[in-house]
Each structure stands twice: as C-alpha cells, then as structure tokens.
Amino acid sequence: MPLKATAHIEAMSAFALANFGGFDRPTLAQNESAFPPSPSAIEAGREAVARSYLYPDPDWTLLRDAIAKTYGVERDLILCGAGSMDLIACTIAAFAGPGADVLGTDYAYNFAASAAARVGATYVKAAERGFEVSIDAILAALTPATRIVFVCNPGNPTGTRIKNAELLRLRAALPGDVLLMIDQAYGEFDDQDPQAVFALAGRGDTVVLRSLSKAYGLAGARIGWGLFAPQIAAEVRKMQNSNQVPTVSLAMAVAALEDQAYMRSTVARTADSRDRFAQGLKAAGYEIPESRTNFVLVRFADAAAATAADSALRGADIVVRGMAGYGLADCLRITIGPPEVMDRTLRALTAMRGRRCW
C-alpha cells in the first residue's frame, strides 16, 4: 500500500510561486526590489561569510537592537524569521487548527490560506470593495469559529492601503480572543505614521509583521520581523525552527537597517517609477488601482485579454504575474523593475491597447 500524507495535507494545493521562466530572465513577477541592497549590507554579508562555520544567533540580538532603534519599537516585542512568510505560518500554526477559521479578505496575500490549510484550519474570505479592504465586511464575516483575522496593509496583489484609523477601528471591534495579524511587508512604501499600529502589539491580541525583502532589497536573504506580545511570542517560537535566519542574512539586515538614507532613496525612486508607469497605463486606457507598494495591478477587459497580454509580454522577455489564483483572472500584477524594463513594458502594453486587442 503506498504511503499517504495526512488527509488535510493531501487535500491542499502547494503555495504557487510565480512562473518566471528561469532564474536568469528579467522578471516583473516576484515583487523584488528594482535596486540592489545597500552597499554596506553587501559588504557586511561578505565579511559574515567567514563566520558561516558557526550557527547563527538564535535570538537575533544585533538585529533586534537595530530594528528597535530604527522603528522606535520595544526590543522585547520583536521576533525575527526567515521572511515574513515564516512568521505568518508559525503564528497561524500556533493559534489555529482543525475547527478554527482564519478570516482574510478577497485579495489578501494567498500564503495565509496555505498556512491555514497546513494545520487543518479553514480559510474564509471577507469581500473587498473596489480592490480595497472593507473593515465592515470583515466584522460581518466573523463567526464563533474565527480565531485569526489576517489583513495586508498595503495589500498584495492590489497595492491599495487601509487607513490606520480603520485598522484601529477593526481591532476595537474584534473580540478579545481573536488574534489580529497585520502584514505590512510593503509598509515602507506607505506614508502613514506606523506608530499607532505598532502600538497595537502591546495589547496582547495583535501581531504586526514587516519584511526586509522589498524596500531593503534583501529578498534573497529571507529576513522578516514582527511585533508580538510576550504571551503570543512564546507560542510562536515553539513553531519556529532554531537558527532559521543565517549568519550572513543577519549581518546584511543589520547593515541595511543602519543605512536608512539608502532605503528611503530606494523607496522614492521606486515610487516615482511606479507612478510614471501607472500614469502611462491609465493614459492608454487601463484600469489601475492606486498602489502604495512596489508593483501595480493592471485590469484588462476579461480573462482572455489578460492571458493574451501575459503571453505577448513573455514573448518579449517581460515576465509578469497572472492573478487567476486570486480570483482576478482579468488582471496582471507588474512589479516595478529597472527603468529600461518598465519603459519596454509600457510601450508594449500601450501598443496592445492601440491595436484594440485589449
């Protein structure tokens, strides 16, 4: 008799990564930074390679110090992980399971659904309105089985944001035994003051997550962090692998955080390129939600038009991300990449629109 996985694992699908046609091809599908990390982070990584024969610091001591100083948060509330995905998965594993619901929204980051499926929890979606999260829809979707509410701000793949006051309203209206998880992987691209949201973590019923993959250009280093009250952190750490953040990654992350001028420059240049690209697409007749991230979501006439555009772009060695997995088969998500690639992409999509194919 062949070996079989547990029933709930057999029933789930693997989390789908972008099909970018090969690691050495230009890609606008992964939401990676258009720019390399800070030169000081690269140099710190080179120096740390010599220490690779030692296990990394399991308590992320220097990194937590750097995060606390940079973001003005309590050091003792900080947990780090191998990307924010690690922290999402471990938090859901610690606080949800069979018979529990994880409540997200229509277009929240799909990995939360995969993390819920891994532990046999049910992932439920509240409706979004015009690509924007509705706090009222989330509250209306609550049931006695809801254990976690998961929201992205800014959102992926929509790029839209929730006002901080609305997040505070959500937390105030949720039952005290429902954990609110706020994924802010693109938080550096949002000009709202984060302190009011960060402060929610101290309540003991809210987790706020961040990533160094986007604004800091460290996607390959896999560094995420979050704010967790002690009683939540104690349970999440049980689910984490020991030494899961490598020595080189820790060193690069500390150096990147210490170079805030470089990070702010990366964000500003990315936002400028994003806005020019979005304005060009709008001028060509495409629907583009306002983005507070390093990507834009482009809506086409229908799913067939989006698929044809995706194929045409790939034929020109421009790889973007189809959104059928999010129920947005009529959309493509396009990461902001190097300027010359964005120019080619804009010309190609404008020409398609001009031919009245889309």
C-alpha positions as CSV (number, residue, x, y, z in Angstrom):
1,M,0.0,0.0,0.0
2,P,1.5,3.4,-1.0
3,L,2.4,5.9,1.7
4,K,-0.2,8.7,2.1
5,A,0.1,12.1,3.7
6,T,-2.4,13.1,6.3
7,A,-5.9,13.9,4.8
8,H,-5.8,17.6,5.2
9,I,-2.3,17.9,3.5
10,E,-3.4,15.7,0.6
11,A,-6.4,17.9,0.1
12,M,-4.5,21.2,-0.1
13,S,-2.5,22.7,-3.0
14,A,1.1,23.8,-2.7
15,F,1.6,27.5,-2.5
16,A,2.0,28.7,-6.0
17,L,5.1,30.8,-6.8
18,A,5.5,32.9,-9.9
19,N,6.3,31.1,-13.2
20,F,9.1,33.3,-14.3
21,G,10.6,31.0,-16.9
22,G,14.1,30.7,-15.3
23,F,16.0,32.5,-12.6
24,D,18.3,34.3,-15.1
25,R,15.5,36.1,-17.0
26,P,14.2,39.6,-16.3
27,T,11.1,39.3,-14.2
28,L,8.5,41.7,-13.0
29,A,6.6,38.8,-11.3
30,Q,8.2,38.5,-7.9
31,N,7.8,41.9,-6.3
32,E,11.6,42.0,-5.8
33,S,13.3,45.4,-5.4
34,A,14.3,47.2,-8.6
35,F,17.6,48.1,-6.8
36,P,20.3,46.1,-5.0
37,P,20.6,46.3,-1.3
38,S,22.8,49.0,0.4
39,P,26.5,48.7,-0.4
40,S,27.1,48.5,3.3
41,A,24.8,45.5,3.6
42,I,26.6,43.7,0.7
43,E,30.0,44.3,2.4
44,A,28.6,43.1,5.8
45,G,27.4,39.9,4.1
46,R,30.9,39.3,2.6
47,E,32.5,39.7,5.9
48,A,30.0,37.4,7.6
49,V,30.7,34.5,5.2
50,A,33.9,33.8,7.2
51,R,31.7,33.1,10.3
52,S,29.5,30.6,8.4
53,Y,31.1,27.6,10.2
54,L,29.2,28.8,13.4
55,Y,25.5,28.6,14.0
56,P,23.7,32.0,13.8
57,D,22.5,33.8,16.8
58,P,19.1,32.2,17.7
59,D,17.9,35.3,19.4
60,W,18.8,37.8,16.6
61,T,20.4,40.1,19.2
62,L,22.0,42.7,17.0
63,L,19.1,42.6,14.5
64,R,16.5,43.2,17.2
65,D,18.6,46.1,18.5
66,A,18.8,47.6,15.0
67,I,15.0,47.2,14.4
68,A,14.1,48.7,17.8
69,K,16.3,51.7,17.1
70,T,15.2,52.2,13.5
71,Y,11.4,51.9,14.1
72,G,11.1,53.1,17.6
73,V,9.6,49.9,18.9
74,E,10.1,47.8,22.1
75,R,13.0,45.4,21.5
76,D,11.4,42.7,23.7
77,L,8.3,42.6,21.4
78,I,10.4,41.7,18.3
79,L,10.5,38.3,16.7
80,C,12.5,37.6,13.5
81,G,12.1,34.9,11.0
82,A,13.1,33.6,7.6
83,G,10.9,36.2,5.8
84,S,7.5,37.3,7.0
85,M,6.2,34.1,5.4
86,D,7.8,32.2,8.3
87,L,6.2,34.3,10.9
88,I,2.8,34.1,9.2
89,A,3.0,30.3,9.0
90,C,4.2,29.9,12.6
91,T,1.6,32.3,14.0
92,I,-1.3,30.5,12.3
93,A,0.1,27.1,13.4
94,A,0.2,28.3,17.0
95,F,-3.3,29.8,17.1
96,A,-5.4,28.0,14.6
97,G,-6.2,24.4,13.8
98,P,-9.0,21.9,12.9
99,G,-12.3,23.6,13.6
100,A,-10.9,27.1,13.6
101,D,-11.3,29.8,11.0
102,V,-8.7,32.2,9.7
103,L,-10.5,35.2,8.2
104,G,-8.8,37.1,5.4
105,T,-10.2,39.2,2.6
106,D,-10.8,38.6,-1.1
107,Y,-7.3,39.6,-2.2
108,A,-5.2,39.2,0.9
109,Y,-1.8,37.5,0.4
110,N,-2.6,33.9,-0.5
111,F,0.1,32.4,1.6
112,A,-2.1,32.9,4.7
113,A,-4.6,30.5,3.1
114,S,-1.8,27.9,2.5
115,A,-0.6,28.3,6.1
116,A,-4.2,27.7,7.4
117,A,-4.6,24.6,5.2
118,R,-1.3,23.1,6.6
119,V,-2.8,23.0,10.1
120,G,-6.3,21.9,9.1
121,A,-7.9,25.3,9.7
122,T,-10.5,26.8,7.4
123,Y,-9.6,30.0,5.4
124,V,-12.5,32.3,5.0
125,K,-12.6,35.5,2.8
126,A,-14.5,38.8,3.5
127,A,-15.4,40.8,0.4
128,E,-13.2,43.7,-0.7
129,R,-14.8,46.7,-2.4
130,G,-13.2,48.1,-5.4
131,F,-9.8,46.4,-4.6
132,E,-10.0,47.9,-1.1
133,V,-10.4,46.1,2.2
134,S,-13.7,46.8,4.0
135,I,-13.5,46.7,7.8
136,D,-17.3,46.4,7.9
137,A,-17.2,43.3,5.7
138,I,-14.6,41.7,7.9
139,L,-16.7,42.3,11.0
140,A,-19.8,40.9,9.3
141,A,-17.9,37.7,8.4
142,L,-16.8,36.9,11.9
143,T,-18.2,33.7,13.4
144,P,-17.6,31.9,16.7
145,A,-15.0,29.8,14.9
146,T,-12.9,32.8,13.9
147,R,-9.5,32.6,15.7
148,I,-7.4,34.9,13.5
149,V,-8.1,37.9,11.3
150,F,-5.4,38.4,8.6
151,V,-5.1,41.7,6.7
152,C,-2.4,43.1,4.4
153,N,-1.6,46.8,4.5
154,P,-0.7,47.8,1.9
155,G,-2.3,44.9,0.1
156,N,-0.8,42.3,-2.2
157,P,-1.8,42.0,-5.1
158,T,-4.0,45.1,-5.1
159,G,-1.4,47.6,-3.8
160,T,-4.1,49.6,-2.0
161,R,-4.0,50.6,1.6
162,I,-6.2,50.7,4.7
163,K,-6.1,53.9,6.7
164,N,-4.6,53.4,10.1
165,A,-7.8,54.7,11.8
166,E,-9.7,51.9,10.1
167,L,-7.2,49.3,11.5
168,L,-7.7,50.7,14.9
169,R,-11.5,50.5,14.5
170,L,-11.1,46.9,13.4
171,R,-9.1,46.0,16.5
172,A,-11.5,47.7,18.8
173,A,-14.5,45.9,17.3
174,L,-12.9,42.4,17.3
175,P,-13.5,40.0,20.3
176,G,-10.5,39.8,22.6
177,D,-10.0,36.2,21.8
178,V,-9.5,36.8,18.1
179,L,-5.9,37.5,17.1
180,L,-5.4,40.3,14.5
181,M,-2.5,39.7,12.2
182,I,-1.4,42.8,10.1
183,D,1.0,42.0,7.3
184,Q,3.0,45.2,6.4
185,A,5.5,43.7,4.0
186,Y,5.2,46.9,1.9
187,G,4.9,49.2,4.9
188,E,7.9,51.4,3.9
189,F,6.0,52.4,0.8
190,D,3.1,53.7,2.9
191,D,3.5,57.3,4.1
192,Q,1.2,56.8,7.2
193,D,2.9,57.0,10.6
194,P,3.1,53.4,11.7
195,Q,3.4,54.0,15.4
196,A,-0.3,53.8,16.2
197,V,-0.5,50.3,14.5
198,F,2.8,49.2,16.1
199,A,1.3,50.1,19.5
200,L,-1.5,47.5,19.0
201,A,1.0,44.7,19.5
202,G,1.4,45.7,23.2
203,R,-2.3,44.8,23.8
204,G,-1.6,41.1,23.6
205,D,-4.1,40.4,20.8
206,T,-2.4,41.8,17.7
207,V,0.7,40.9,15.6
208,V,2.3,43.4,13.2
209,L,4.7,42.0,10.6
210,R,7.3,43.6,8.4
211,S,9.8,42.4,5.8
212,L,13.3,43.4,4.6
213,S,12.6,41.8,1.2
214,K,11.1,44.9,-0.5
215,A,12.3,48.3,0.5
216,Y,15.6,47.0,1.7
217,G,16.3,44.7,-1.3
218,L,17.0,41.6,0.8
219,A,14.5,39.1,-0.8
220,G,17.2,36.5,-1.2
221,A,18.4,36.9,2.4
222,R,14.9,35.9,3.8
223,I,14.5,38.3,6.7
224,G,11.2,39.2,8.3
225,W,10.3,40.6,11.7
226,G,7.3,41.4,13.7
227,L,5.9,42.7,17.0
228,F,4.5,40.1,19.3
229,A,3.3,40.4,22.9
230,P,5.3,38.0,25.1
231,Q,2.5,35.6,25.6
232,I,2.0,35.3,21.8
233,A,5.7,35.2,21.1
234,A,6.2,32.3,23.5
235,E,3.8,30.2,21.4
236,V,5.0,31.3,18.0
237,R,8.6,30.5,18.9
238,K,7.6,26.9,19.6
239,M,6.7,26.6,16.0
240,Q,9.9,28.2,14.6
241,N,13.0,26.2,13.6
242,S,16.1,27.1,15.6
243,N,18.7,29.2,13.9
244,Q,16.4,29.7,10.9
245,V,18.0,33.1,9.9
246,P,21.5,32.5,8.6
247,T,24.5,34.5,9.8
248,V,25.1,36.2,6.5
249,S,21.4,37.3,6.4
250,L,21.6,38.7,9.9
251,A,24.7,40.7,9.1
252,M,23.2,42.1,5.9
253,A,19.9,43.0,7.7
254,V,21.7,45.0,10.4
255,A,23.8,46.9,8.0
256,A,20.7,47.6,5.7
257,L,18.7,49.0,8.7
258,E,21.6,51.2,9.6
259,D,21.6,52.8,6.2
260,Q,18.1,54.4,6.2
261,A,19.1,57.0,3.7
262,Y,19.7,54.3,1.1
263,M,16.4,52.6,1.9
264,R,14.5,55.9,1.6
265,S,16.2,56.6,-1.7
266,T,15.2,53.1,-3.0
267,V,11.5,53.7,-1.9
268,A,11.4,57.2,-3.5
269,R,12.9,56.0,-6.8
270,T,10.7,53.0,-6.9
271,A,7.6,55.1,-6.2
272,D,8.5,57.6,-8.9
273,S,8.9,54.9,-11.4
274,R,5.7,53.2,-10.3
275,D,3.7,56.4,-10.6
276,R,5.1,57.2,-14.1
277,F,4.3,53.7,-15.2
278,A,0.8,53.7,-13.8
279,Q,0.1,57.1,-15.3
280,G,1.2,55.9,-18.7
281,L,-1.0,52.8,-18.5
282,K,-4.0,54.9,-17.4
283,A,-3.4,57.2,-20.3
284,A,-3.5,54.2,-22.6
285,G,-6.9,53.3,-21.1
286,Y,-6.1,50.6,-18.5
287,E,-7.7,50.4,-15.0
288,I,-5.0,50.7,-12.3
289,P,-5.8,50.8,-8.5
290,E,-3.7,53.4,-6.6
291,S,-0.7,51.5,-5.4
292,R,1.3,52.0,-2.2
293,T,3.7,49.2,-3.0
294,N,6.5,48.4,-5.5
295,F,4.0,47.0,-8.0
296,V,0.8,47.8,-9.9
297,L,-2.2,45.8,-10.6
298,V,-3.5,46.1,-14.2
299,R,-7.1,45.2,-15.1
300,F,-7.9,44.0,-18.7
301,A,-11.3,43.6,-20.4
302,D,-11.5,40.0,-19.4
303,A,-9.5,36.9,-18.5
304,A,-8.7,36.1,-22.2
305,A,-7.3,39.5,-22.7
306,A,-5.1,39.3,-19.6
307,T,-3.8,35.9,-20.7
308,A,-3.1,37.1,-24.2
309,A,-1.2,40.1,-22.8
310,D,0.8,37.9,-20.5
311,S,1.8,35.7,-23.4
312,A,2.7,38.6,-25.6
313,L,4.9,40.1,-22.8
314,R,6.6,36.8,-22.2
315,G,7.4,36.7,-25.9
316,A,9.2,39.9,-25.4
317,D,11.1,38.6,-22.4
318,I,9.0,40.5,-20.0
319,V,7.6,38.2,-17.2
320,V,4.7,39.5,-15.1
321,R,2.3,37.7,-12.8
322,G,-1.1,36.4,-13.7
323,M,-3.7,36.8,-10.9
324,A,-6.1,33.9,-11.6
325,G,-5.2,32.3,-8.3
326,Y,-6.6,35.3,-6.5
327,G,-9.9,35.3,-8.5
328,L,-8.6,38.1,-10.6
329,A,-8.1,36.3,-13.9
330,D,-8.7,39.6,-15.8
331,C,-5.6,41.2,-14.1
332,L,-1.9,41.1,-14.2
333,R,0.4,42.2,-11.4
334,I,3.5,44.0,-12.6
335,T,6.5,44.6,-10.3
336,I,8.4,47.9,-10.7
337,G,11.8,46.8,-12.1
338,P,14.7,48.6,-13.8
339,P,13.7,51.7,-15.7
340,E,14.6,50.3,-19.1
341,V,12.4,47.3,-18.5
342,M,9.5,49.4,-17.3
343,D,9.8,51.6,-20.5
344,R,9.7,48.5,-22.7
345,T,6.7,47.1,-20.7
346,L,4.8,50.4,-21.0
347,R,5.5,50.6,-24.8
348,A,4.3,47.0,-25.3
349,L,1.1,47.4,-23.3
350,T,0.3,50.8,-24.9
351,A,0.8,49.2,-28.4
352,M,-1.5,46.3,-27.4
353,R,-4.2,48.8,-26.4
354,G,-3.6,50.8,-29.5
355,R,-4.3,47.7,-31.6
356,R,-7.6,47.4,-29.8
357,C,-6.8,43.9,-28.7
358,W,-7.4,44.7,-25.1
